Amino acid sequence: MKQLLINYANYEHWANDRLLQVILSLDESMHTREAISSFPSVQKTFLHIWDASSIWWQRLQMHEQIVVPSLSFHPNMRDIANGLQYHAKQWSEWITNASPDMINASLPYKNMKGEPFVQPIRDILLHLLNHGTYHRGQAVAQLRQLGITTVPATDYIVFTREN
């Protein structure tokens, strides 16, 4: 389980990096241009991915007050990319250094509605890493709506071939 989580965490960082390189090369107006999906723009989609990563990280660290990036300041796409990649690195390092007991431990937390839950950290990690994949797919569809045709492949199998 641990090796699988390490692979997925490294994949998350790699896939984010590939898409963010393309996005950051675009004119800033493209970041916020309307492209309908779960979120109204590519920037809002990646901000959501960063919010989730940050929230789960703070929960893992047992923070009593959760600071949500999108509610704390108004980041531009570069800020979002930096924050998201910082968290991806933190997750990779945490998983790499975690013992099996830590990965299998249960984490008590409250969702954004304040409802309490207790779940194994391994399930939270799988959720978080899958969550990024889901929304990166939406971001690719948004980029295509904006007329961007040179979007790199971010499939896990491509990651394994290259690594």
KOLBA-451476 format. One record per residue: residue number from 1; residue in three letters; x, y, z of N, C-alpha, C in turn. Coordinates in steps of 0.001 Angstrom, whole numbers, always signed. Each point is the difference from the previous one (the first is absolute). Layout:
NODE / n / res / n_u / n_v / n_w / ca_u / ca_v / ca_w / c_u / c_v / c_w
NODE / NUM / ALA / X / Y / Z / X / Y / Z / X / Y / Z .
...
// end
This chain:
NODE / n / res / n_u / n_v / n_w / ca_u / ca_v / ca_w / c_u / c_v / c_w
NODE / 1 / MET / +834 / -1198 / +0 / -834 / +1198 / +0 / +872 / +1253 / +0 .
NODE / 2 / LYS / +1049 / -14 / +813 / +833 / +1191 / +96 / +637 / +343 / -1349 .
NODE / 3 / GLN / +531 / -984 / -703 / +638 / +275 / -1287 / -1009 / +536 / -1010 .
NODE / 4 / LEU / -1199 / -546 / +20 / -1052 / +496 / -885 / -304 / +1468 / +296 .
NODE / 5 / LEU / -115 / +345 / +1263 / -269 / +1385 / +386 / +1151 / +925 / -393 .
NODE / 6 / ILE / +1232 / -466 / +168 / +1163 / +796 / -426 / -74 / +241 / -1506 .
NODE / 7 / ASN / -284 / -1065 / -759 / -103 / +142 / -1456 / -1086 / +1000 / -380 .
NODE / 8 / TYR / -1163 / -111 / +615 / -1101 / +913 / -322 / +310 / +1439 / +419 .
NODE / 9 / ALA / +662 / +171 / +1127 / +368 / +1356 / +433 / +1005 / +613 / -975 .
NODE / 10 / ASN / +966 / -786 / -437 / +969 / +498 / -981 / -676 / +278 / -1338 .
NODE / 11 / TYR / -948 / -848 / -362 / -777 / +218 / -1223 / -781 / +1306 / +87 .
NODE / 12 / GLU / -618 / +249 / +1131 / -781 / +1235 / +206 / +874 / +1222 / -265 .
NODE / 13 / HIS / +1187 / +11 / +567 / +921 / +1125 / -182 / +378 / +138 / -1474 .
NODE / 14 / TRP / +334 / -1110 / -643 / +393 / -20 / -1408 / -1128 / +495 / -899 .
NODE / 15 / ALA / -1210 / -526 / +188 / -1137 / +364 / -842 / -367 / +1469 / +178 .
NODE / 16 / ASN / -9 / +471 / +1243 / -259 / +1425 / +237 / +1042 / +842 / -720 .
NODE / 17 / ASP / +1256 / -383 / +128 / +1080 / +763 / -612 / -165 / +93 / -1515 .
NODE / 18 / ARG / -334 / -1108 / -628 / -166 / -10 / -1468 / -1104 / +962 / -443 .
NODE / 19 / LEU / -1136 / -34 / +681 / -1097 / +886 / -390 / +275 / +1445 / +386 .
NODE / 20 / LEU / +574 / +195 / +1167 / +263 / +1364 / +450 / +1021 / +707 / -881 .
NODE / 21 / GLN / +964 / -733 / -538 / +955 / +611 / -926 / -721 / +587 / -1209 .
NODE / 22 / VAL / -952 / -735 / -535 / -780 / +485 / -1142 / -832 / +1213 / +407 .
NODE / 23 / ILE / -706 / -124 / +1107 / -882 / +1075 / +450 / +783 / +1274 / +278 .
NODE / 24 / LEU / +1134 / -122 / +674 / +788 / +1184 / +329 / +642 / +635 / -1230 .
NODE / 25 / SER / +99 / -744 / -1096 / +549 / +573 / -1231 / -1045 / +820 / -765 .
NODE / 26 / LEU / -1258 / -126 / +388 / -1085 / +719 / -671 / -96 / +1432 / +510 .
NODE / 27 / ASP / -612 / +841 / -792 / -305 / +1355 / +442 / -868 / -90 / +1257 .
NODE / 28 / GLU / +254 / +867 / +961 / -724 / -58 / +1277 / -1515 / +62 / -173 .
NODE / 29 / SER / -471 / +667 / -1027 / -1450 / +101 / -216 / -629 / -1374 / -233 .
NODE / 30 / MET / +781 / -944 / -513 / -514 / -1349 / -245 / -255 / -758 / +1301 .
NODE / 31 / HIS / +735 / +351 / +1034 / -147 / -694 / +1287 / -1395 / +174 / +577 .
NODE / 32 / THR / -550 / +1176 / -193 / -1293 / +319 / +605 / -1138 / +53 / -1018 .
NODE / 33 / ARG / +294 / -249 / -1252 / -1038 / +15 / -1032 / -990 / -1123 / +263 .
NODE / 34 / GLU / -1267 / +289 / -234 / -1034 / -990 / +261 / +161 / -1221 / -895 .
NODE / 35 / ALA / +14 / -1153 / +643 / +26 / -1310 / -663 / -738 / -933 / +951 .
NODE / 36 / ILE / -1196 / -324 / -343 / -914 / -662 / +929 / +379 / -1455 / +269 .
NODE / 37 / SER / -8 / -317 / +1270 / +171 / -1346 / +527 / -546 / +69 / +1423 .
NODE / 38 / SER / +585 / -709 / +942 / -443 / +142 / +1394 / +298 / +1396 / +528 .
NODE / 39 / PHE / +1018 / +634 / -567 / +402 / +1338 / +394 / +43 / +863 / -1257 .
NODE / 40 / PRO / -146 / +1317 / +143 / -164 / +852 / -1183 / +1268 / +339 / -783 .
NODE / 41 / SER / +1171 / -409 / +496 / +1242 / +311 / -719 / +1078 / -1003 / +394 .
NODE / 42 / VAL / +1052 / -22 / -796 / +1143 / -861 / +306 / +599 / +412 / +1349 .
NODE / 43 / GLN / +114 / +1291 / +229 / +572 / +478 / +1263 / -838 / -472 / +1183 .
NODE / 44 / LYS / -1316 / +114 / -88 / -866 / -441 / +1105 / +77 / -1514 / +201 .
NODE / 45 / THR / +198 / -747 / -1089 / +121 / -1452 / +114 / +1257 / -359 / +786 .
NODE / 46 / PHE / +1128 / +618 / -355 / +1234 / -298 / +724 / -10 / +569 / +1407 .
NODE / 47 / LEU / -697 / +1096 / +208 / -134 / +528 / +1351 / -761 / -1007 / +870 .
NODE / 48 / HIS / -1009 / -625 / -557 / -742 / -1023 / +739 / +901 / -1191 / +355 .
NODE / 49 / ILE / +825 / -434 / -947 / +918 / -1117 / +285 / +939 / +392 / +1135 .
NODE / 50 / TRP / +520 / +1227 / -49 / +898 / +474 / +1050 / -734 / +105 / +1335 .
NODE / 51 / ASP / -1213 / +550 / -11 / -788 / +74 / +1238 / -110 / -1373 / +653 .
NODE / 52 / ALA / -372 / -1006 / -790 / -186 / -1345 / +551 / +1301 / -549 / +584 .
NODE / 53 / SER / +1095 / +173 / -736 / +1287 / -490 / +481 / +390 / +691 / +1311 .
NODE / 54 / SER / -185 / +1305 / +42 / +331 / +772 / +1191 / -882 / -384 / +1185 .
NODE / 55 / ILE / -1281 / -137 / -244 / -937 / -372 / +1071 / +353 / -1369 / +571 .
NODE / 56 / TRP / +235 / -981 / -867 / +336 / -1338 / +492 / +1340 / +3 / +732 .
NODE / 57 / TRP / +955 / +793 / -483 / +1289 / +83 / +685 / -183 / +553 / +1413 .
NODE / 58 / GLN / -787 / +1055 / +120 / -237 / +597 / +1313 / -742 / -965 / +921 .
NODE / 59 / ARG / -917 / -758 / -553 / -700 / -1010 / +812 / +979 / -1056 / +491 .
NODE / 60 / LEU / +881 / -452 / -885 / +993 / -1002 / +383 / +899 / +534 / +1118 .
NODE / 61 / GLN / +301 / +1283 / -49 / +843 / +633 / +1015 / -795 / +394 / +1248 .
NODE / 62 / MET / -1295 / -347 / +2 / -889 / +234 / +1145 / -191 / +1487 / +322 .
NODE / 63 / HIS / +6 / +845 / -1011 / -265 / +1425 / +217 / -1453 / +175 / +451 .
NODE / 64 / GLU / -169 / +840 / +985 / -1359 / +247 / +478 / -738 / +969 / -920 .
NODE / 65 / GLN / +709 / +973 / -530 / -578 / +964 / -933 / +558 / -293 / -1388 .
NODE / 66 / ILE / -872 / -279 / -935 / +417 / -290 / -1366 / +13 / +1305 / -799 .
NODE / 67 / VAL / +1123 / +259 / -658 / +140 / +1178 / -860 / -143 / -479 / -1443 .
NODE / 68 / VAL / -1016 / +491 / -667 / -276 / -389 / -1383 / +620 / +1062 / -914 .
NODE / 69 / PRO / +938 / -410 / -866 / +664 / +1003 / -842 / -954 / +925 / -753 .
NODE / 70 / SER / -1057 / -552 / -594 / -904 / +833 / -799 / -796 / +984 / +842 .
NODE / 71 / LEU / -103 / -260 / +1299 / -734 / +902 / +884 / +930 / +941 / +760 .
NODE / 72 / SER / +1306 / -244 / -95 / +967 / +760 / +775 / +613 / +1157 / -775 .
NODE / 73 / PHE / +147 / -172 / -1297 / +535 / +1071 / -841 / -416 / -275 / -1436 .
NODE / 74 / HIS / +360 / +872 / -895 / -399 / -129 / -1404 / +1227 / -330 / -843 .
NODE / 75 / PRO / +354 / -1283 / -35 / +1221 / -393 / -706 / -159 / +61 / -1522 .
NODE / 76 / ASN / +1106 / +303 / -662 / +7 / -100 / -1453 / +427 / -1426 / -364 .
NODE / 77 / MET / +82 / -283 / -1282 / +307 / -1366 / -433 / +1385 / -441 / +466 .
NODE / 78 / ARG / +968 / +886 / +5 / +1356 / -338 / +475 / -46 / -373 / +1484 .
NODE / 79 / ASP / -745 / +770 / +803 / -143 / -318 / +1426 / -632 / -1378 / +193 .
NODE / 80 / ILE / -1021 / -267 / -796 / -691 / -1285 / +101 / +953 / -1132 / -368 .
NODE / 81 / ALA / +727 / +168 / -1090 / +959 / -1028 / -436 / +1045 / -245 / +1086 .
NODE / 82 / ASN / +538 / +1062 / +562 / +1017 / -140 / +1047 / -573 / -692 / +1234 .
NODE / 83 / GLY / -1189 / +404 / +417 / -622 / -606 / +1174 / -335 / -1460 / -223 .
NODE / 84 / LEU / -529 / -304 / -1166 / -369 / -1373 / -306 / +1224 / -901 / -60 .
NODE / 85 / GLN / +1063 / +476 / -630 / +1207 / -822 / -105 / +713 / -120 / +1349 .
NODE / 86 / TYR / -85 / +1025 / +818 / +554 / -83 / +1353 / -704 / -1109 / +784 .
NODE / 87 / HIS / -1326 / -16 / -76 / -750 / -1036 / +714 / +256 / -1382 / -583 .
NODE / 88 / ALA / +124 / -95 / -1310 / +286 / -1303 / -613 / +1321 / -550 / +526 .
NODE / 89 / LYS / +982 / +874 / +149 / +1298 / -425 / +551 / -152 / -432 / +1461 .
NODE / 90 / GLN / -775 / +753 / +762 / -232 / -368 / +1405 / -641 / -1383 / +100 .
NODE / 91 / TRP / -998 / -251 / -836 / -671 / -1296 / +38 / +966 / -1116 / -352 .
NODE / 92 / SER / +798 / +190 / -1047 / +976 / -1029 / -390 / +966 / -293 / +1138 .
NODE / 93 / GLU / +504 / +1046 / +627 / +950 / -179 / +1099 / -661 / -675 / +1195 .
NODE / 94 / TRP / -1221 / +406 / +316 / -682 / -597 / +1149 / -206 / -1491 / -233 .
NODE / 95 / ILE / -507 / -347 / -1171 / -259 / -1412 / -296 / +1298 / -806 / +16 .
NODE / 96 / THR / +1050 / +554 / -600 / +1296 / -685 / -36 / +526 / -270 / +1402 .
NODE / 97 / ASN / -190 / +939 / +898 / +535 / -120 / +1356 / -955 / -672 / +987 .
NODE / 98 / ALA / -1238 / -227 / -407 / -1000 / -565 / +907 / +214 / -1496 / +192 .
NODE / 99 / SER / -250 / -444 / +1193 / +20 / -1442 / +285 / -1330 / -588 / -452 .
NODE / 100 / PRO / -46 / -1322 / -169 / -1291 / -630 / -331 / -1081 / +321 / +1038 .
NODE / 101 / ASP / +389 / +86 / +1273 / -975 / +331 / +1037 / -579 / +1395 / -205 .
NODE / 102 / MET / +846 / +944 / -421 / -477 / +1360 / -249 / -978 / +17 / -1178 .
NODE / 103 / ILE / +334 / -715 / -1058 / -850 / -32 / -1193 / -1337 / -679 / +293 .
NODE / 104 / ASN / +22 / -994 / +869 / -1220 / -739 / +333 / -774 / +593 / +1162 .
NODE / 105 / ALA / +574 / +999 / +669 / -679 / +627 / +1136 / -1283 / +689 / -463 .
NODE / 106 / SER / -920 / +162 / +932 / -1236 / +724 / -292 / +159 / +1460 / +400 .
NODE / 107 / LEU / -563 / +868 / -817 / +91 / +1442 / +232 / -1386 / +564 / +289 .
NODE / 108 / PRO / -183 / +573 / +1189 / -1264 / +699 / +260 / +74 / +1397 / -621 .
NODE / 109 / TYR / -1076 / +428 / -626 / -32 / +1336 / -612 / -1454 / +421 / -158 .
NODE / 110 / LYS / -173 / +1269 / -323 / -1325 / +528 / -323 / +35 / +473 / -1437 .
NODE / 111 / ASN / -1075 / -296 / -732 / -71 / +495 / -1375 / -313 / +1507 / +34 .
NODE / 112 / MET / -158 / +585 / -1165 / -199 / +1442 / -70 / -1352 / +437 / +571 .
NODE / 113 / LYS / -906 / -946 / +195 / -1288 / +290 / +634 / +76 / -161 / +1514 .
NODE / 114 / GLY / +1166 / -442 / +499 / +166 / -207 / +1431 / -412 / -1382 / +476 .
NODE / 115 / GLU / -318 / -899 / -926 / -406 / -1355 / +370 / +1239 / -836 / +322 .
NODE / 116 / PRO / -25 / -726 / +1122 / +1167 / -793 / +385 / +70 / -1345 / -722 .
NODE / 117 / PHE / +1226 / -403 / -331 / +259 / -1296 / -626 / +1306 / -557 / +556 .
NODE / 118 / VAL / +174 / -1296 / -136 / +1261 / -666 / +316 / +242 / -984 / -1130 .
NODE / 119 / GLN / +1150 / +142 / -688 / +299 / -888 / -1126 / +1483 / -332 / -21 .
NODE / 120 / PRO / +345 / -1165 / -575 / +1419 / -344 / -126 / +724 / +998 / -901 .
NODE / 121 / ILE / +1197 / +356 / +392 / +790 / +946 / -780 / +235 / -528 / -1410 .
NODE / 122 / ARG / +190 / -1290 / -167 / +225 / -556 / -1343 / -1176 / +316 / -923 .
NODE / 123 / ASP / -1226 / -35 / +523 / -1176 / +314 / -811 / -54 / +1487 / -330 .
NODE / 124 / ILE / +397 / +814 / +944 / +50 / +1446 / -236 / +1027 / +300 / -1089 .
NODE / 125 / LEU / +1155 / -644 / +74 / +1044 / +218 / -1007 / -474 / -432 / -1381 .
NODE / 126 / LEU / -618 / -1163 / -83 / -519 / -465 / -1292 / -1067 / +949 / -535 .
NODE / 127 / HIS / -849 / +495 / +893 / -1020 / +972 / -408 / +665 / +1266 / -546 .
NODE / 128 / LEU / +935 / +525 / +741 / +653 / +1255 / -393 / +697 / -141 / -1347 .
NODE / 129 / LEU / +726 / -1069 / -192 / +740 / -187 / -1244 / -947 / -255 / -1171 .
NODE / 130 / ASN / -1076 / -711 / +225 / -1002 / -209 / -1035 / -731 / +1309 / -321 .
NODE / 131 / HIS / -231 / +812 / +995 / -668 / +1292 / -155 / +764 / +882 / -984 .
NODE / 132 / GLY / +1312 / +37 / +113 / +814 / +783 / -922 / -129 / -492 / -1428 .
NODE / 133 / THR / -5 / -1308 / -170 / -140 / -570 / -1339 / -1329 / +409 / -629 .
NODE / 134 / TYR / -1047 / -85 / +770 / -1334 / +358 / -479 / -32 / +1448 / -506 .
NODE / 135 / HIS / +501 / +905 / +802 / -77 / +1415 / -367 / +1022 / +391 / -1067 .
NODE / 136 / ARG / +1129 / -687 / -67 / +918 / +271 / -1121 / -676 / -353 / -1321 .
NODE / 137 / GLY / -775 / -1074 / -18 / -755 / -348 / -1201 / -962 / +1112 / -383 .
NODE / 138 / GLN / -643 / +595 / +980 / -884 / +1126 / -289 / +787 / +1189 / -532 .
NODE / 139 / ALA / +1174 / +237 / +567 / +827 / +1123 / -458 / +431 / -200 / -1451 .
NODE / 140 / VAL / +302 / -1234 / -377 / +358 / -290 / -1394 / -1183 / +342 / -908 .
NODE / 141 / ALA / -1201 / -404 / +397 / -1191 / +327 / -793 / -183 / +1517 / -81 .
NODE / 142 / GLN / +266 / +712 / +1083 / -111 / +1458 / -15 / +1025 / +612 / -948 .
NODE / 143 / LEU / +1230 / -513 / +38 / +1032 / +523 / -909 / -424 / -199 / -1448 .
NODE / 144 / ARG / -576 / -1128 / -298 / -461 / -256 / -1376 / -1130 / +949 / -376 .
NODE / 145 / GLN / -885 / +326 / +957 / -1054 / +991 / -269 / +608 / +1356 / -352 .
NODE / 146 / LEU / +1162 / +279 / +579 / +675 / +1272 / -243 / +846 / -22 / -1270 .
NODE / 147 / GLY / -13 / -1127 / -706 / +726 / -106 / -1256 / +1435 / -472 / +136 .
NODE / 148 / ILE / +385 / -465 / +1181 / +1360 / -501 / +213 / +28 / -1462 / -454 .
NODE / 149 / THR / +801 / -294 / -998 / +30 / -1360 / -553 / +1248 / -777 / +396 .
NODE / 150 / THR / +1009 / +679 / +501 / +1238 / -683 / +397 / -9 / -229 / +1511 .
NODE / 151 / VAL / -766 / -991 / +396 / -128 / -353 / +1416 / +743 / -1314 / +207 .
NODE / 152 / PRO / +944 / -31 / +946 / +778 / -1226 / +195 / -832 / -1122 / +626 .
NODE / 153 / ALA / +375 / -1223 / -318 / -636 / -1161 / +620 / +395 / -43 / +1475 .
NODE / 154 / THR / -983 / -239 / +843 / +264 / -116 / +1434 / -485 / -1338 / +554 .
NODE / 155 / ASP / -124 / -979 / -869 / -421 / -1323 / +439 / +1070 / -638 / +889 .
NODE / 156 / TYR / -459 / -780 / +971 / +918 / -685 / +910 / +976 / -892 / -767 .
NODE / 157 / ILE / -468 / -661 / -1058 / +876 / -897 / -750 / +1123 / +786 / -671 .
NODE / 158 / VAL / -269 / +1214 / -435 / +1045 / +849 / -594 / +1025 / +347 / +1070 .
NODE / 159 / PHE / -468 / +301 / +1193 / +894 / +283 / +1130 / +897 / -1193 / +263 .
NODE / 160 / THR / -560 / -1206 / +15 / +821 / -1185 / +300 / +1030 / -251 / -1103 .
NODE / 161 / ARG / -373 / +269 / -1252 / +954 / -175 / -1096 / +1168 / +972 / +122 .
NODE / 162 / GLU / -302 / +1217 / +396 / +1027 / +1033 / +82 / +826 / -77 / +1271 .
NODE / 163 / ASN / -491 / -737 / +971 / +720 / -96 / +1276 / +405 / -1424 / +260 .
// end
